[in-house]
Amino acid sequence: RYKAAVIGLGQIGSAFDDDAKRTEIWTHSSAYSACPRTELVAGADLDAGRRGAFLARRKTARAHANWREMLRAEKPDIVSVCTPVATHHEIALGAAEAGVKAIFLEKPMCAEVGQAREVMEACERLGVVLAVNHSRRWDPVVTRARDLVASGALGEPRSLVGWYSEKIYNMGTHLLDAMRLLGGELDWVSGAPFPGASADEPTVAGFLGFASGAKGFLACQGRRESFVFELDLLGSRGRLRLSDNCRKLELSLFKESPNFSGYEELADAPLPPQADRPSGFLAAVGDLADCLDGVRKAPSCTGRDGLLALAAAESLRVSAAEGGRRIVLEEFVADRKPA
C-alpha cells in the first residue's frame, strides 16, 4: 500500500465529507482511505480547526500545521495538493524536490501558465508522477462518452458546445479539459467577457478552434450556485449530449429522414453497454497506484493536460480583454515564463 498525505484540509481535501447530500467519495482524504492500495497517513493545514476536524474523521492519521515538516516526518509516496491556487506552485515543487513518488494537484494547476509549465517540467525531470484533478477525466459518464467518440460512433467531430456556471479558472478549466478530452487538441481561442457574480475571478465566454477543424463555443450562466456543467458534441454521424450536470448521456445518430426526401435527421439511438467503473475519486487514486506499479505510463489527466486547460482559460481571459483577438494556444504557452 502506498502512503498518502493531503496538504490542505478544506473542502476538496477533507471537509466535503460533512455534506450529507454528497453520497459518493468526494475528497482526497476519503479516496485514499477507501482505496485498498493506499493508506492515508497524514494531513497538513495551517488552520487548527481543520486539523481537528480531519483527525476526528481519520482516526489513524496524523495532522501537521506545516506541510514541509509533514513531508519530512511522514515520507509519503503520494501527496495531494488541495491548498489555494496561489500556493500550488511552491508546494508542488517542494513536494517533488522532497522525493515523493506522485503528486495529485488540484485544479487549476497553478496561478499562471509559466508556473504550471515549471511544475510539469520539474516532475518530468525528477521522475514524479503528476496528475491534475480535472475530475471529469475519471467520471464514469464522461469516460463513457470518451469511449463512444473514440469508437468512431459519431464520425468526425464537427462542433462542441459547453456550458458552465461562472469563474473561468475554477469551473471553466474543468469544462475546457472535458472539451479537449472529447474534441481533441485545441488550436486557438477567442474570448468575450461575460458578467459573473464573483468579484474575484472573471467569467468568460468564447469560441474554440480544434486541431481537427471542429469548432466549439464556451457558454456561461454567470452564477456558480445555479450550477450548470453540460456538453453537446455534434459529429458527422451523430450527436452526443451530456446533460443534468453530466449525469445523463444521450446518443442520437443520423438516419434517413421520414419527413424530407434525400435528407437525414437525428434519431435516438441506444447506448452500448457500460462497463462497471469506480467513482471518480477512487478511479483517480487507482490511476496513480497503477502508474507507480508500472501498469500505466501516465495518469488520465497529466500535467500537460492541466497546463493546457489553464492555458486555454488564461488565453480566453486575455482575448476577452483585447476585444476577442484570436490566440494560438501553443504560442501562448511558449511565451509564458514562471513568475
C-alpha positions, 0 to 999 in steps of 0.5 A: 500500500502506498502512503498518502498525505493531503496538504490542505484540509478544506473542502476538496481535501477533507471537509466535503465529507460533512455534506450529507447530500454528497453520497459518493467519495468526494475528497482526497482524504476519503479516496485514499482511505477507501482505496485498498492500495493506499493508506492515508497517513497524514494531513497538513493545514495551517488552520487548527480547526481543520486539523481537528476536524480531519483527525476526528474523521481519520482516526489513524492519521496524523495532522501537521500545521506545516506541510514541509515538516509533514513531508519530512516526518511522514515520507509519503509516496503520494501527496495531494495538493488541495491548498489555494491556487496561489500556493500550488506552485511552491508546494508542488515543487517542494513536494517533488524536490522532497522525493515523493513518488506522485503528486495529485494537484488540484485544479487549476494547476497553478496561478499562471501558465509559466508556473504550471509549465515549471511544475510539469517540467520539474516532475518530468525531470525528477521522475514524479508522477503528476496528475491534475484533478480535472475530475471529469477525466475519471467520471464514469459518464464522461469516460463513457462518452470518451469511449463512444467518440473514440469508437468512431460512433459519431464520425468526425467531430464537427462542433462542441458546445459547453456550458458552465456556471461562472469563474473561468479558472475554477469551473471553466478549466474543468469544462475546457479539459472535458472539451479537449478530452472529447474534441481533441487538441485545441488550436486557438481561442477567442474570448468575450467577457461575460458578467459573473457574480464573483468579484474575484475571478472573471467569467468568460465566454468564447469560441474554440478552434480544434486541431481537427477543424471542429469548432466549439463555443464556451457558454456561461450562466454567470452564477456558480450556485445555479450550477450548470456543467453540460456538453453537446458534441455534434459529429458527422454521424451523430450527436452526443449530449451530456446533460443534468450536470453530466449525469445523463448521456444521450446518443442520437445518430443520423438516419434517413429522414421520414419527413424530407426526401434525400435528407437525414435527421437525428434519431435516438439511438441506444447506448452500448453497454457500460462497463462497471467503473469506480467513482471518480475519486477512487478511479483517480487514486487507482490511476496513480497506484497503477502508474507507480506499479508500472501498469500505466505510463501516465495518469488520465489527466497529466500535467500537460493536460492541466497546463493546457486547460489553464492555458486555454482559460488564461488565453480566453481571459486575455482575448476577452480583454483585447476585444476577442483577438484570436490566440494560438494556444501553443504560442501562448504557452511558449511565451509564458515564463514562471513568475 
